[in-house]
Amino acid sequence: MIELTQIGAQLIFIGIIFFLVGLIQGALIPTVKNSRMALSGHLTAVQCGMALAIFGVIWSQVVLPLSLEFFVAYGCALGFILIWLGITIASVTGASKALPIAGAGFSATAAFEFMVKIMVRIGSLLSLIACTLLVFGLLPILQ
């Protein structure tokens, strides 16, 4: 039986807020410098928000040491938010080096290009590590 834990409830809340932010961002796509990048940000927020909400629902099934449990839960959330924030900043400023497909034809100052690159890379690495650990924390449900 799945029960709701405190971390699970927090992940659901963060996920639903993130989903809502993605919906609002979708309405604002035409107002930014790079609408393709804004669409990427919108989709990132909506999809990552749903993922966090799902992680919250299944959180009672995760078996990890407490310190790792905090890292996995909030590492996923922070990683997803950093990726989304980097993409959103890129959509407003025109930064394109970190995300060349959605950013094709746009450019920004070196500072914005660097900021977006750092946010997307750190967010990607953090969410990859946290989600990998989540898989290991879910292995006991297979037995």
Rosetta blueprint (number, residue, H / E / L):
1 M L
2 I L
3 E L
4 L L
5 T L
6 Q H
7 I H
8 G H
9 A H
10 Q H
11 L H
12 I H
13 F H
14 I H
15 G H
16 I H
17 I H
18 F H
19 F H
20 L H
21 V H
22 G H
23 L H
24 I H
25 Q H
26 G H
27 A H
28 L L
29 I H
30 P H
31 T H
32 V L
33 K L
34 N L
35 S H
36 R H
37 M H
38 A H
39 L H
40 S H
41 G H
42 H H
43 L H
44 T H
45 A H
46 V H
47 Q H
48 C H
49 G H
50 M H
51 A H
52 L H
53 A H
54 I H
55 F H
56 G H
57 V H
58 I H
59 W H
60 S H
61 Q H
62 V L
63 V L
64 L L
65 P L
66 L H
67 S H
68 L H
69 E H
70 F H
71 F H
72 V H
73 A H
74 Y H
75 G H
76 C H
77 A H
78 L H
79 G H
80 F H
81 I H
82 L H
83 I H
84 W H
85 L H
86 G H
87 I H
88 T H
89 I H
90 A H
91 S H
92 V H
93 T H
94 G L
95 A L
96 S L
97 K L
98 A L
99 L L
100 P L
101 I L
102 A L
103 G L
104 A L
105 G L
106 F L
107 S L
108 A L
109 T L
110 A H
111 A H
112 F H
113 E H
114 F H
115 M H
116 V H
117 K H
118 I H
119 M H
120 V H
121 R H
122 I H
123 G H
124 S H
125 L H
126 L H
127 S H
128 L H
129 I H
130 A H
131 C H
132 T H
133 L H
134 L H
135 V H
136 F H
137 G H
138 L H
139 L H
140 P H
141 I H
142 L H
143 Q L
